[in-house]
Amino acid sequence: MAHHWSGDEWNPIAHTPTVDTSLGMHFTDLPTAALHPGTTVRFTFRWRDDGRWQGEDFARVVVSR
């Protein structure tokens, strides 16, 4: 699986591969350290098995540490 994501309303778009946990889940640490708090990160993902896109977008807001 790979995440397809952006911190700037899909311009530009980044692709970050996921890591298989062997527990039936994948995860990705998106490199958001350079993004300002309040930035909305939008993402979706594509299944490696069949190349199918998830078909919906997800969003999270960057917060300060």
C-alpha positions as a Python dict, from the first residue, in 0.01 Angstrom:
ca = {
    (1, 'M'): (0, 0, 0),
    (2, 'A'): (120, 355, -61),
    (3, 'H'): (-9, 683, 76),
    (4, 'H'): (-78, 959, -173),
    (5, 'W'): (-76, 1283, 27),
    (6, 'S'): (-32, 1661, 35),
    (7, 'G'): (2, 1939, 288),
    (8, 'D'): (-103, 2201, 32),
    (9, 'E'): (-446, 2104, -108),
    (10, 'W'): (-301, 1836, -340),
    (11, 'N'): (-34, 2062, -490),
    (12, 'P'): (225, 1914, -486),
    (13, 'I'): (141, 1549, -426),
    (14, 'A'): (377, 1314, -241),
    (15, 'H'): (383, 934, -240),
    (16, 'T'): (501, 752, 72),
    (17, 'P'): (509, 370, 94),
    (18, 'T'): (351, 200, 394),
    (19, 'V'): (507, -57, 625),
    (20, 'D'): (331, -390, 676),
    (21, 'T'): (303, -466, 1049),
    (22, 'S'): (227, -838, 985),
    (23, 'L'): (-88, -782, 1194),
    (24, 'G'): (-314, -707, 899),
    (25, 'M'): (-242, -332, 918),
    (26, 'H'): (-6, -95, 742),
    (27, 'F'): (127, 238, 867),
    (28, 'T'): (317, 538, 735),
    (29, 'D'): (497, 816, 917),
    (30, 'L'): (433, 1116, 695),
    (31, 'P'): (720, 1369, 702),
    (32, 'T'): (517, 1662, 834),
    (33, 'A'): (784, 1826, 1055),
    (34, 'A'): (832, 2113, 807),
    (35, 'L'): (457, 2189, 794),
    (36, 'H'): (318, 2471, 1007),
    (37, 'P'): (69, 2395, 1286),
    (38, 'G'): (-283, 2430, 1147),
    (39, 'T'): (-189, 2290, 806),
    (40, 'T'): (-439, 2033, 679),
    (41, 'V'): (-277, 1717, 546),
    (42, 'R'): (-498, 1532, 298),
    (43, 'F'): (-431, 1173, 205),
    (44, 'T'): (-568, 860, 45),
    (45, 'F'): (-409, 529, -41),
    (46, 'R'): (-374, 273, -317),
    (47, 'W'): (-383, -102, -257),
    (48, 'R'): (-69, -271, -393),
    (49, 'D'): (-244, -603, -464),
    (50, 'D'): (-473, -474, -736),
    (51, 'G'): (-373, -109, -785),
    (52, 'R'): (-715, 5, -660),
    (53, 'W'): (-744, 350, -500),
    (54, 'Q'): (-932, 378, -171),
    (55, 'G'): (-1182, 613, -340),
    (56, 'E'): (-1201, 870, -61),
    (57, 'D'): (-976, 1134, 94),
    (58, 'F'): (-891, 1167, 461),
    (59, 'A'): (-766, 1479, 642),
    (60, 'R'): (-575, 1557, 961),
    (61, 'V'): (-455, 1891, 1098),
    (62, 'V'): (-91, 1937, 1199),
    (63, 'V'): (-50, 2043, 1563),
    (64, 'S'): (259, 2163, 1748),
    (65, 'R'): (445, 1933, 1983),
}
